[in-house]
């Protein structure tokens, strides 16, 4: 803005500038306020949405703990349908898998576990889904599929569980040496006082020694 010599000229210049620019300024303010309001509304809606998903999941767990499996399944279906983009949907899929397995529907249980595995953003849910699915594959004697699943990705803090299940699969498949290797890895990954260590040692002991198996094989010839 130019320098004016009198106060009247300055006032007239300000009035002229305002008349020329007032609507663009007002529009900018309205847009800015609208954006802030819209953002706040979006955040509020997201909070309400998340709270509704959480409530639905808690109701599902309460129904399951009380043995009301039909009601639990209804809540689970709602979570998978209406709240599929929340973390609670993957948890609901895990719970639905248990309900289906308890009801004797292993195929539906596998489907829910695969959905959780493919859609979750949580490492813990991903590992739980993979391990439970591998157990179902083991129960169906699909040993190669189970091992392929267990060998996929980083096992992190779940290494002991992965290795123990690999041992179970190899043992069931008639591969004692592979089972022994996996069981030993599982033991190495576990703390000395960790729960389940004794059972794992029993599984390893039940495989027998390589020397003992060789002697037994020679004597049977």
KAGIBEL-V190096 format. One record per residue. N is the residue number from 1. OMEGA is omega in whole degrees, 0 to 359 (* if undefined). D_LAST is the distance of its C-alpha to the last C-alpha in Angstrom with 2 decimals. Layout:
N	OMEGA	D_LAST
N	OMEGA	D_LAST
This chain:
1	182	107.84
2	177	111.17
3	182	113.38
4	187	116.33
5	182	119.67
6	179	120.50
7	179	118.69
8	179	119.83
9	179	118.18
10	180	114.92
11	179	114.99
12	179	115.77
13	179	112.93
14	179	110.45
15	180	111.65
16	180	111.28
17	180	107.76
18	180	106.77
19	182	108.15
20	189	106.24
21	189	102.88
22	185	102.84
23	176	100.78
24	178	98.02
25	180	97.86
26	178	97.88
27	179	95.19
28	178	93.02
29	180	93.45
30	179	92.62
31	180	89.48
32	179	88.43
33	179	89.01
34	179	87.27
35	178	84.20
36	180	84.13
37	179	84.61
38	178	82.00
39	179	79.49
40	178	80.22
41	179	79.92
42	180	76.57
43	179	75.29
44	180	76.62
45	178	74.97
46	179	71.64
47	179	71.94
48	180	72.76
49	180	69.89
50	180	67.38
51	178	68.75
52	178	68.47
53	179	64.82
54	180	64.17
55	180	65.94
56	180	64.01
57	178	60.67
58	177	61.75
59	178	62.73
60	180	59.34
61	179	57.62
62	178	60.06
63	181	59.36
64	182	55.60
65	180	55.98
66	179	58.17
67	179	55.79
68	188	58.21
69	179	55.63
70	178	57.90
71	178	60.58
72	179	58.06
73	177	56.82
74	178	60.46
75	179	61.03
76	178	57.86
77	178	59.01
78	180	62.38
79	181	60.88
80	181	58.73
81	186	61.74
82	185	64.78
83	186	63.35
84	180	60.52
85	175	61.90
86	178	61.74
87	183	58.85
88	180	58.88
89	179	57.59
90	176	54.15
91	178	54.03
92	178	55.05
93	176	52.27
94	180	49.72
95	179	51.39
96	178	51.53
97	179	47.79
98	179	47.29
99	181	49.75
100	180	48.06
101	177	44.57
102	179	45.96
103	177	47.46
104	181	44.17
105	183	45.09
106	181	42.28
107	178	43.61
108	178	47.04
109	178	45.59
110	180	43.71
111	179	46.97
112	180	48.92
113	178	46.41
114	178	46.48
115	179	50.27
116	181	50.39
117	184	48.01
118	189	50.15
119	183	53.55
120	174	53.52
121	183	55.13
122	180	53.63
123	183	50.50
124	179	49.55
125	179	49.79
126	180	47.85
127	180	44.92
128	180	45.02
129	182	45.11
130	181	42.16
131	180	39.98
132	178	40.86
133	178	40.33
134	177	36.86
135	177	36.03
136	178	37.23
137	176	35.09
138	180	32.05
139	178	33.01
140	180	33.16
141	175	29.69
142	190	31.49
143	181	29.37
144	179	30.59
145	180	34.18
146	180	33.88
147	178	32.57
148	179	35.28
149	182	37.86
150	180	36.66
151	183	36.68
152	172	40.27
153	181	42.99
154	183	43.67
155	176	42.26
156	182	44.95
157	180	45.05
158	185	42.41
159	182	39.62
160	181	37.79
161	178	37.86
162	184	36.73
163	179	33.78
164	179	32.71
165	174	32.89
166	177	30.93
167	179	28.21
168	181	28.41
169	180	28.23
170	178	25.25
171	179	23.41
172	180	24.28
173	180	23.23
174	179	19.67
175	186	20.55
176	182	20.06
177	177	21.08
178	178	24.22
179	179	24.90
180	179	24.68
181	181	27.09
182	179	29.48
183	178	29.49
184	177	30.26
185	179	33.05
186	179	34.39
187	179	34.51
188	182	36.28
189	184	38.81
190	174	39.65
191	183	42.24
192	183	41.10
193	184	42.97
194	181	42.32
195	179	41.62
196	182	38.08
197	181	36.49
198	178	34.86
199	179	33.27
200	178	31.97
201	177	30.49
202	178	28.76
203	180	27.20
204	179	25.99
205	182	24.64
206	177	22.80
207	182	20.74
208	181	19.26
209	177	18.89
210	181	17.06
211	181	15.87
212	179	14.70
213	180	12.71
214	179	11.08
215	181	10.26
216	180	8.99
217	180	6.70
218	182	5.47
219	181	5.49
220	182	3.81
221	*	0.00
